[in-house]
Amino acid sequence: MRKLVLITGASAGIGEAFAKTYAMNGYDLIVSARREDRLVALAHSLSESYGVDVSVATADLSRPDAPLDLLNRIEARGRPLDAVVNNAGFGLPGTFVETSWEDQRDFLQLMLTTPTEICHRVLPGMQARGFGRIINVASLVSFLPGSKGHTLYGPVKSALMKLSESLNEETAGTGVHVTAVCPGLTYSEFHDVNGQRERVSELPDYMWQKADEVAEAGFEAVEANRPVVVTGGVNKAIAALAHVLPDPVARAAMRQQSRYVRD
Ligand SMILES: NC(=O)c1ccc[n+]([C@@H]2O[C@H](COP(=O)([O-])OP(=O)(O)OC[C@H]3O[C@@H](n4cnc5c(N)ncnc54)[C@H](OP(=O)(O)O)[C@@H]3O)[C@@H](O)[C@H]2O)c1
């Protein structure tokens, strides 16, 4: 029997690449996002190319009731989840007070509460069955100082990284692996959605990764049970540098760069 993975945010970018990677590795899939047409096209293409079963489960994961509703719908199909990739996300431009509380609240729900709830709900079953894989898509910014604009993005991604580290410790020896995948700049729709495509396109090619490279590195890392993986050589170097730089210097460097990737 093939294993079953749920991938959130599978209608584009890194999530779509994760769907391809898991299909290539013989998993059946449940692909989730809001855009059903995209998911249906992806499901057809992956089933045809890799001979796996792919089901579509649309959900707006910024709604507080969405994670439980999604997991209930999956449970009703009668197969437990062997793996989850918590990937759905976006960047909310603007400074903290320029942005409405309702937008910040929905952002926190999608980016932190939803993946945390999904982890909490799937882990007991995975541990009881002695097998599970959870990837939380965090970011290189998990390692970097806070900066102006996209105010909650860094805090949320840092929290997801720490959550993954803690869960990796708590599941040790149970057959369950939990990994935070930390990409840097990645070609996807992310910078179209947050309106920064023009500015980020000024950044050099060597700073960018393809979504497929991120997904493959993430899959390998969770199989190897690594709590955290930074994808790509340049991003690894930046994360390492952030560990050793004095805080004021790191903050100044972040301030300089954030005009491209933040506001
Ligand atoms: N691209 C980068 O440079 C980069 C770097 C570091 C980390 N990341 C992280 O990587 C993850 C994937 O981003 P990406 O770069 O692949 O961006 P993307 O191409 O814009 O894809 C984002 C995905 O999230 C889904 N999504 C957004 N809001 C949703 C909602 N309310 N409910 C359900 N699904 C929702 C979108 O689907 P629908 O619109 O169809 O709902 C889409 O499938 C995010 O967590 C992001 O923070 C990206």
The ligand as a Gaussian input file, in Angstrom:
#p B3LYP/6-31G(d) Opt

LIG

0 1
 N        9.147000      32.096000      -2.565000
 C       10.007000      32.435000      -1.638000
 O       10.955000      33.220000      -1.911000
 C        9.887000      31.836000      -0.249000
 C       10.998000      31.906000       0.600000
 C       10.913000      31.360000       1.867000
 C        9.762000      30.735000       2.304000
 N        8.679000      30.691000       1.468000
 C        7.471000      30.017000       1.970000
 O        7.118000      28.983000       1.085000
 C        5.721000      28.705000       1.208000
 C        5.115000      28.586000      -0.186000
 O        5.238000      29.842000      -0.847000
 P        5.553000      29.963000      -2.414000
 O        6.814000      30.708000      -2.543000
 O        5.412000      28.646000      -3.078000
 O        4.373000      30.981000      -2.833000
 P        3.195000      30.824000      -3.914000
 O        3.744000      30.382000      -5.223000
 O        2.469000      32.123000      -3.864000
 O        2.279000      29.657000      -3.313000
 C        1.548000      29.856000      -2.120000
 C        0.567000      28.728000      -1.922000
 O       -0.138000      28.946000      -0.707000
 C       -1.540000      28.849000      -0.977000
 N       -2.308000      29.720000      -0.087000
 C       -2.168000      31.059000       0.090000
 N       -3.109000      31.522000       0.929000
 C       -3.891000      30.444000       1.268000
 C       -5.037000      30.286000       2.070000
 N       -5.622000      31.322000       2.708000
 N       -5.563000      29.039000       2.217000
 C       -5.007000      27.983000       1.589000
 N       -3.913000      28.077000       0.797000
 C       -3.366000      29.297000       0.626000
 C       -1.693000      29.292000      -2.443000
 O       -2.857000      28.698000      -3.014000
 P       -4.239000      29.424000      -3.348000
 O       -3.928000      30.838000      -3.707000
 O       -4.779000      28.598000      -4.488000
 O       -5.043000      29.281000      -2.094000
 C       -0.446000      28.654000      -3.057000
 O       -0.700000      27.310000      -3.371000
 C        5.134000      29.836000       2.061000
 O        4.921000      29.361000       3.374000
 C        6.233000      30.897000       2.042000
 O        6.195000      31.703000       3.200000
 C        8.715000      31.215000       0.197000

